[in-house]
Amino acid sequence: MTGIPVGQHFFIWGTVWLGVAAAWAAACVWVDRDAGEVFGRTKPWTLILVAFGVAFCLASLRYGLASVNLMLPALFGLVAWYTCWRELNVPRGDRILPPQFDGLLGLVAQACGRGDALGTRPRPAAAGVGSAGPTLVLLKKDGKPYDGRTPGERVDSETSEAIVAVQRIFTKAIQVRATDIHLEPRSGDDVQVRYRIDGILQNAGTVSGAAGRAAVSAIKVLGDMDIAERRRPQDGTFTVVFDSRRFDVRAASSPTNYGEKVALRLLDAEGGIVKQGLDKFGLSNTVLKKLREIIHRPHGMLIVCGPTGSGKTTTLYGAIGEIDVLSRNIVTIEDPIEYRLDNISQTAVNVAADLTFAKILRSVLRQDPDVILVGEIRDKETAEIAMQAALTGHFVFTTLHANDTATTVTRLLDIGIDTTLIQSAVTAVLGQRLIRVLCQECREAYKPTPEFLKSAGIPADKVNVFYKEKGCPACNGTGYRGRTGVHELMIFDKAVRELIVGQPSIQAIRTAARKAGMRTLQEAGLQKVIAGITSVNEVIRVTKA
């Protein structure tokens, strides 16, 4: 014996045991919250710590207080393991360890085969965060910066924290190539953040406490929305500048049972992709050649169809990008203006000012246009005016919500458009979908079954290997990185025009178009599967009826 009384000995070890238990509880809470905010999920880290607590209790029952000798270093090791793993998988701006630990993290990264982890995942700091790198600036609707430190403007600490939270949300969204941001209130004061990346919503963590609600209010201030009005939907716009890149943001708020939800659409104000023309949109050589011949005609109408978010307007901008804007007068009517292009007259629909598509289109026709882009056909009046313009020496680009090219014809008939007007005005219809591209770092090769090849009409001797998604850090575990388009182009030839007179079925129109050489969306998708660009699962997901 050491001479320490039994009661004192028990008290000392009991205190140590309670300390370890308290440390375990605190570690569980911290890891659960941190993993949820940073990675959008708490498994498996929280489960591992909970299992540790169960093992600690069982060991205490079996071996008594002496189990502390083993469990204390085990707890320290678990927390250290999570911390190192966290630091190697988050951008630099989200790390919690000071730069002095970079050397140690480098050794850990080398031991784990992640020697480039610290160098390949730097994150530029948001404006106001205080670290070096590209900055993010929030500009209000009137163009003035909104950063909490504007001279002459007093901003309380809560608002300043909210602005920093919004800056972090946008910085991360731009870095992961998100097109949309969703701020969704949950029970309590938490606000769930989700990003739409490559067309799929992904959890990005939670803004906890009052900071979440304050962030929503800060966004409403940016968009010149009424922060006191929480019962009605509102719309607003503002601008984000990140590392010299300018993004226009469309904000839409709506009430929910837990509070206001805000959806944000990020638009590249510079229109970088559309200025490159049609080459970057995934069009096959055959479709691209035919489409270029169509868009350079002196008159006619090209309709791009597809569901919301399928890139219809972007494709039309790309087509306009191939037209000589200096020799032709190009006018667009949009709701809202998505890309700002040089030497093109762009007008936004304003329902409050009674500026509808139809009224603006009538006015535009008196401005001697050569090319007109009508953002969307929503009603009979707009469709008829646009088609009349296509018959009177103008080329009209427009979009329509329809599943495919054949459905577009029946949609126009359902709107009430006369068949003879459709026959004479419409030149072609382009159906479009966006499919995700397989991550080149982790895609897996496999040999397709003869049964599948036969059902898809693919000769077995023409295909040796397909690829499927797997998931890795480069693609955030999704197996995909980036998107491309699949298209079907239906040209209104003599057979299709004659068919329209008899109120044809969708299948009859599709059959006539295929006889003329049209390749369907699914067939175009399979060509990209054969080329190793995407997977069979992705084509089925996007093109299924």
C-alpha positions in Angstrom: 0.0 0.0 0.0 1.1 3.5 -0.6 0.0 4.7 2.8 -2.9 6.7 1.3 -6.1 5.9 3.2 -8.7 3.9 1.3 -11.3 6.6 1.4 -8.9 9.2 0.1 -7.7 6.8 -2.6 -11.3 6.1 -3.7 -12.0 9.9 -3.7 -9.0 10.7 -5.9 -9.7 8.0 -8.5 -13.4 8.7 -8.4 -12.7 12.3 -9.2 -10.5 11.3 -12.1 -13.2 8.9 -13.3 -15.8 11.7 -13.2 -13.3 14.0 -15.0 -12.9 11.4 -17.8 -16.6 10.9 -18.1 -17.2 14.7 -18.3 -14.4 15.0 -20.9 -16.0 12.2 -22.9 -19.4 13.9 -22.8 -17.9 17.2 -23.9 -16.0 15.5 -26.7 -19.2 13.8 -27.9 -21.1 17.2 -28.0 -18.2 19.0 -29.7 -17.6 16.3 -32.4 -21.3 15.9 -33.1 -21.8 19.7 -33.5 -18.5 20.2 -35.4 -19.0 17.3 -37.8 -22.6 18.4 -38.5 -21.5 22.0 -39.3 -18.3 21.2 -41.3 -19.1 18.0 -43.1 -22.9 17.9 -43.0 -23.0 14.5 -41.3 -22.1 13.2 -37.8 -21.4 9.6 -38.7 -19.1 7.7 -38.0 -17.3 10.0 -35.5 -20.2 10.4 -33.0 -20.9 6.7 -33.0 -17.3 5.9 -32.3 -17.2 8.2 -29.3 -20.5 6.8 -28.0 -19.1 3.3 -28.4 -16.0 4.5 -26.4 -18.3 5.7 -23.6 -20.1 2.3 -23.4 -16.7 0.6 -23.4 -15.6 2.9 -20.6 -18.6 2.1 -18.4 -18.2 -1.7 -19.0 -14.5 -1.5 -18.2 -15.2 0.3 -15.0 -17.7 -2.3 -13.9 -15.2 -5.1 -14.7 -11.9 -3.6 -13.6 -13.0 -0.8 -11.3 -11.4 2.7 -11.3 -8.2 1.3 -12.6 -9.8 1.3 -16.1 -9.0 5.1 -16.1 -5.4 4.3 -16.8 -6.4 2.8 -20.2 -9.4 4.9 -21.1 -7.9 8.4 -20.6 -5.2 8.0 -23.3 -7.8 6.3 -25.5 -10.1 9.3 -25.2 -7.2 11.6 -25.9 -6.2 9.5 -29.0 -9.8 9.5 -30.4 -10.1 13.3 -30.1 -6.7 13.8 -31.6 -7.5 11.4 -34.4 -10.7 13.2 -35.3 -9.0 16.6 -35.1 -6.2 15.5 -37.5 -8.7 14.0 -39.9 -10.8 17.1 -39.8 -7.8 19.4 -40.4 -6.8 17.3 -43.4 -10.2 17.4 -45.0 -11.3 21.0 -44.6 -10.2 24.2 -46.4 -7.5 26.2 -44.6 -10.0 28.9 -43.6 -12.1 26.3 -41.6 -9.2 24.9 -39.6 -9.1 25.2 -35.8 -5.5 24.4 -35.2 -3.0 27.4 -35.5 -0.4 27.4 -38.3 2.2 26.1 -35.9 0.7 22.7 -36.1 1.1 22.5 -39.9 4.4 20.6 -39.6 2.8 17.9 -37.4 -0.2 17.7 -39.7 2.2 17.3 -42.6 3.8 14.3 -41.0 0.3 12.8 -40.3 -0.7 13.4 -43.9 2.4 11.7 -45.2 1.8 8.7 -42.9 -1.8 8.4 -44.2 -0.7 8.7 -47.8 -2.2 12.2 -48.0 1.0 14.1 -48.5 -0.7 16.7 -50.7 -3.7 17.3 -48.5 -2.5 20.5 -46.9 -1.4 22.0 -50.2 -4.4 21.1 -52.3 -7.2 22.3 -50.1 -6.5 25.9 -49.3 -9.5 28.1 -48.8 -9.4 31.8 -49.5 -10.7 33.8 -46.6 -14.0 35.6 -46.8 -13.8 39.4 -46.4 -13.6 40.4 -42.8 -12.4 37.0 -41.6 -8.9 38.3 -41.3 -6.7 35.8 -43.2 -4.9 36.4 -46.4 -6.2 35.3 -49.8 -9.0 36.2 -52.2 -11.7 38.2 -50.6 -15.5 38.0 -50.9 -17.5 41.3 -50.9 -21.2 41.6 -50.6 -22.8 44.4 -52.6 -26.3 45.6 -51.9 -28.8 46.1 -54.6 -27.7 49.7 -54.9 -24.1 48.6 -55.4 -22.8 49.7 -52.0 -20.7 47.2 -50.0 -22.3 45.5 -47.0 -19.5 44.2 -44.7 -20.3 45.6 -41.3 -17.5 48.2 -41.4 -18.8 50.7 -43.9 -17.7 54.2 -42.8 -20.5 56.2 -41.2 -22.7 53.1 -40.8 -23.1 51.6 -37.3 -23.5 47.8 -37.2 -24.0 45.9 -34.0 -22.0 42.8 -33.2 -24.9 40.4 -34.0 -25.2 41.9 -37.5 -21.5 41.8 -38.0 -21.4 38.1 -37.1 -24.3 37.4 -39.4 -22.5 39.1 -42.3 -19.4 37.0 -41.7 -21.6 33.9 -41.6 -23.1 34.9 -45.0 -19.6 35.6 -46.4 -18.5 32.1 -45.3 -21.6 30.5 -46.9 -21.0 32.2 -50.2 -17.3 31.6 -50.2 -17.7 27.9 -49.7 -20.6 27.8 -52.3 -18.4 29.4 -55.0 -15.5 27.1 -54.2 -17.6 23.9 -54.5 -19.2 25.2 -57.7 -22.7 25.5 -56.2 -25.4 27.0 -58.4 -28.0 27.4 -55.6 -27.9 27.9 -51.8 -30.8 26.9 -49.6 -31.1 28.3 -46.0 -33.8 26.2 -44.3 -34.9 26.9 -40.7 -35.2 23.9 -38.4 -36.7 23.5 -34.9 -35.1 25.9 -32.5 -32.9 28.6 -34.0 -30.8 26.5 -36.3 -30.7 27.1 -40.0 -29.7 24.2 -42.3 -27.5 25.1 -45.3 -27.7 23.1 -48.5 -25.8 23.6 -51.8 -27.0 22.4 -55.2 -23.9 21.0 -56.8 -24.1 19.5 -60.3 -27.9 19.6 -60.0 -28.0 17.6 -56.7 -28.7 19.2 -53.3 -26.0 18.4 -50.7 -26.0 19.1 -47.0 -23.4 21.8 -46.1 -23.9 22.0 -42.4 -25.8 24.2 -40.0 -25.7 27.7 -38.8 -26.5 27.4 -35.1 -28.3 29.6 -32.8 -29.4 33.2 -33.4 -26.6 33.5 -36.0 -28.8 31.5 -38.4 -31.8 33.8 -38.2 -29.5 36.8 -38.3 -27.9 35.5 -41.5 -31.3 35.2 -43.2 -32.1 38.8 -42.1 -28.7 40.0 -43.5 -29.5 38.4 -46.9 -32.9 40.2 -46.9 -31.1 43.5 -46.3 -28.7 42.7 -49.2 -31.6 42.1 -51.5 -33.6 45.2 -50.4 -36.3 43.0 -49.0 -38.6 43.9 -46.0 -37.0 42.2 -43.0 -40.1 42.9 -40.9 -42.3 41.0 -43.3 -42.0 37.2 -42.6 -45.5 36.0 -43.7 -45.3 36.6 -47.4 -42.9 35.5 -50.1 -40.4 38.1 -51.3 -37.8 38.4 -54.1 -34.6 40.4 -54.2 -31.3 40.7 -56.0 -27.8 41.6 -55.0 -24.2 40.9 -56.0 -21.3 38.9 -54.7 -17.7 39.6 -55.8 -15.2 36.9 -55.1 -11.5 37.0 -56.3 -12.5 39.5 -59.0 -15.3 37.2 -60.2 -18.8 38.8 -60.1 -21.9 36.8 -59.3 -25.5 38.1 -59.5 -27.6 36.6 -56.8 -31.4 36.1 -57.0 -32.9 35.7 -53.6 -36.4 34.3 -52.8 -37.8 34.0 -49.3 -40.9 32.1 -48.3 -42.5 31.3 -44.9 -42.3 27.8 -43.4 -43.5 26.3 -40.2 -40.2 27.0 -38.5 -39.5 30.4 -40.0 -38.3 31.9 -43.3 -36.6 29.8 -45.9 -34.3 31.6 -48.4 -33.3 30.2 -51.8 -30.3 31.8 -53.6 -29.4 31.4 -57.2 -25.8 32.3 -58.2 -25.4 33.6 -61.7 -22.0 34.3 -63.3 -22.6 37.9 -64.3 -19.7 37.8 -66.7 -21.2 35.0 -68.7 -17.9 33.3 -69.2 -19.3 30.0 -70.5 -21.8 31.5 -72.9 -19.2 33.7 -74.6 -17.4 30.5 -75.7 -20.3 29.6 -78.0 -21.8 26.1 -78.3 -18.6 24.1 -78.2 -18.7 23.6 -74.4 -22.3 22.3 -74.1 -21.8 18.7 -74.9 -23.5 18.8 -78.3 -22.6 15.9 -80.6 -20.9 16.8 -83.9 -24.0 16.1 -85.9 -26.3 18.2 -83.7 -23.8 21.0 -83.4 -23.4 21.2 -87.2 -27.2 21.3 -87.8 -27.8 23.8 -85.0 -25.1 26.2 -86.3 -26.8 26.1 -89.7 -30.2 26.9 -88.1 -29.1 29.8 -85.9 -27.6 31.7 -88.8 -30.7 31.7 -90.8 -32.3 35.2 -91.5 -35.7 34.2 -90.0 -37.4 31.3 -88.2 -37.7 30.1 -84.6 -35.6 27.8 -82.4 -37.3 26.5 -79.3 -35.2 24.9 -76.5 -37.3 22.6 -74.3 -36.6 20.8 -71.0 -37.5 21.0 -67.3 -36.5 23.7 -64.9 -32.7 23.8 -64.4 -31.8 21.9 -67.6 -29.7 24.8 -69.0 -32.2 26.0 -71.7 -31.4 29.7 -71.3 -27.7 29.1 -71.1 -27.8 27.2 -74.4 -29.7 30.1 -76.1 -27.0 32.5 -74.8 -24.4 30.2 -76.3 -26.2 30.2 -79.6 -26.3 34.0 -79.6 -22.6 34.1 -78.8 -22.0 32.6 -82.2 -23.8 35.4 -84.0 -22.0 38.5 -85.1 -23.4 41.1 -82.7 -21.9 44.0 -84.5 -23.6 43.3 -87.8 -26.9 42.2 -86.4 -29.3 43.9 -83.9 -29.9 41.4 -81.1 -32.5 42.1 -78.4 -33.4 39.9 -75.4 -36.5 39.8 -73.2 -35.8 38.0 -70.0 -37.2 37.3 -66.5 -34.7 38.1 -65.0 -31.6 38.9 -67.0 -29.2 36.0 -66.3 -26.1 37.0 -68.2 -24.9 40.4 -69.2 -23.5 40.5 -72.7 -21.8 43.3 -74.7 -23.4 44.9 -77.7 -26.8 43.3 -77.0 -29.9 45.1 -75.8 -31.4 43.3 -72.8 -34.7 44.0 -71.2 -36.1 42.5 -68.0 -39.8 41.7 -67.5 -41.4 43.8 -64.7 -44.9 42.7 -63.8 -45.3 45.4 -61.3 -44.7 48.0 -64.0 -47.0 46.1 -66.4 -44.0 45.0 -68.6 -44.9 41.5 -69.6 -43.2 39.3 -72.3 -46.0 40.2 -74.8 -45.9 43.9 -74.2 -42.1 44.2 -74.4 -42.1 42.0 -77.5 -44.5 44.3 -79.3 -42.3 47.2 -78.5 -39.1 45.4 -79.5 -40.5 44.7 -83.0 -40.5 48.4 -83.6 -36.8 48.7 -82.9 -35.6 47.0 -86.1 -34.3 43.8 -84.5 -32.6 41.0 -86.4 -32.5 38.4 -83.6 -34.9 38.3 -80.6 -34.5 36.1 -77.6 -37.7 35.6 -75.6 -36.8 34.1 -72.3 -39.8 31.8 -72.0 -43.1 31.2 -73.7 -45.7 31.2 -71.0 -49.0 32.0 -72.7 -50.8 32.1 -76.1 -50.3 35.8 -76.6 -46.5 35.7 -76.2 -46.3 32.6 -78.4 -48.3 34.1 -81.2 -46.4 37.4 -81.3 -43.1 35.5 -81.3 -44.2 33.3 -84.1 -45.4 36.2 -86.2 -42.0 37.8 -85.7 -40.4 34.6 -87.0 -42.5 34.9 -90.1 -41.6 38.6 -90.8 -37.9 38.5 -91.2 -36.6 37.9 -87.6 -35.0 34.9 -86.0 -36.5 34.1 -82.6 -34.9 32.1 -79.8 -37.1 31.0 -77.0 -37.7 28.3 -74.4 -40.6 26.1 -73.3 -41.1 23.8 -70.4 -41.7 20.4 -72.0 -40.3 16.9 -71.5 -38.9 16.5 -75.0 -39.1 17.7 -78.6 -42.3 15.9 -79.5 -44.1 17.1 -76.3 -43.2 20.7 -77.3 -45.6 20.5 -80.3 -48.5 19.2 -78.3 -47.8 21.9 -75.6 -48.1 24.6 -78.3 -51.3 23.1 -79.5 -52.6 22.9 -75.9 -51.8 26.6 -75.4 -54.1 27.3 -78.3 -51.6 28.1 -81.1 -53.0 27.5 -84.6 -51.4 24.5 -86.4 -50.6 26.6 -89.5 -48.7 29.1 -87.4 -46.6 26.3 -85.8 -46.0 24.8 -89.3 -44.7 28.0 -90.8 -42.9 29.6 -87.9 -41.0 26.9 -86.0 -37.7 25.9 -87.6 -36.5 23.4 -85.0 -36.9 22.2 -81.4 -33.9 21.3 -79.2 -34.6 19.0 -76.2 -32.0 19.2 -73.5 -31.0 17.6 -70.2 -27.9 18.1 -68.0 -26.1 14.9 -66.8 -23.3 14.7 -64.3 -19.8 13.8 -65.5 -17.9 11.0 -63.9 -15.1 12.0 -61.6 -11.9 11.1 -63.5 -10.1 10.4 -60.2 -12.2 7.6 -59.0 -14.5 6.2 -61.8 -14.6 2.4 -61.8 -14.5 0.3 -65.0 -16.8 -2.7 -65.5 -17.9 -4.9 -68.3 -21.6 -4.5 -69.2 -23.8 -7.6 -69.5 -24.8 -8.9 -73.0 -28.4 -8.6 -71.9 -28.1 -4.8 -71.2 -26.2 -4.2 -74.5 -28.9 -6.0 -76.4 -31.7 -4.1 -74.7 -29.9 -0.8 -75.5 -29.3 -1.7 -79.1 -25.5 -1.6 -78.7 -23.4 -4.2 -80.6 -21.5 -6.3 -78.1 -18.4 -6.2 -80.2 -18.3 -2.3 -80.1 -18.1 -1.9 -76.3 -15.5 -3.5 -74.0 -16.0 -1.4 -70.8 -18.4 1.0 -69.1 -17.6 3.2 -66.1 -19.6 3.8 -63.0 -19.4 6.2 -60.0 -17.4 5.5 -56.9 -16.6 8.6 -54.8 -13.5 10.2 -53.5 -12.4 13.5 -51.8 -12.0 15.2 -55.2 -15.7 14.8 -56.0 -16.9 15.1 -52.3 -17.8 11.4 -52.3 -20.5 11.7 -55.1 -18.6 10.0 -57.9 -19.3 12.9 -60.2 -17.7 16.3 -60.9 -19.2 18.8 -63.4 -22.0 18.4 -65.9 -22.5 18.3 -69.6 -25.6 18.2 -71.8 -27.5 15.6 -73.8 -29.6 16.8 -76.6 -32.2 15.8 -79.2 -32.8 18.0 -82.2 -36.1 17.8 -84.1 -36.0 19.8 -87.4 -39.4 20.7 -88.8 -39.1 19.1 -92.2 -41.9 18.4 -94.6 -43.0 15.2 -92.9 -43.3 16.7 -89.4 -45.1 19.8 -90.8 -47.7 17.7 -92.6 -48.1 15.6 -89.5 -49.0 18.6 -87.3 -52.2 19.3 -89.2 -54.0 16.2 -88.0 -53.5 16.9 -84.2 -51.0 14.0 -83.9 -50.0 12.0 -80.9 -46.6 12.5 -79.2 -45.5 9.1 -80.3 -46.4 9.8 -83.9 -44.4 13.0 -83.9 -41.4 11.2 -82.3 -41.6 8.4 -84.8 -41.5 10.9 -87.7 -38.6 12.8 -86.2 -36.6 9.6 -85.7 -37.2 8.6 -89.3 -35.6 12.0 -90.3 -32.5 11.1 -88.2 -33.2 12.5 -84.7 -31.4 10.8 -81.9 -33.4 10.7 -78.6 -32.1 12.0 -75.3 -31.6 8.5 -74.0 -29.6 7.5 -77.1 -27.5 10.6 -76.8 -26.9 9.7 -73.1 -25.8 6.2 -74.0 -23.3 7.6 -76.4 -21.7 9.5 -73.5 -21.7 6.3 -71.5 -19.8 4.5 -74.2 -17.4 7.4 -74.3 -16.8 7.0 -70.6 -18.1 10.5 -69.8 -21.0 9.4 -67.6 -22.7 6.4 -66.1 -25.7 4.3 -67.0 -27.3 5.2 -63.7 -27.0 8.9 -64.4 -28.5 8.6 -67.9 -31.5 6.6 -66.5 -32.0 9.1 -63.7 -32.0 12.1 -66.0 -33.8 10.8 -69.1 -36.5 8.5 -67.6 -40.0 9.6 -68.4 
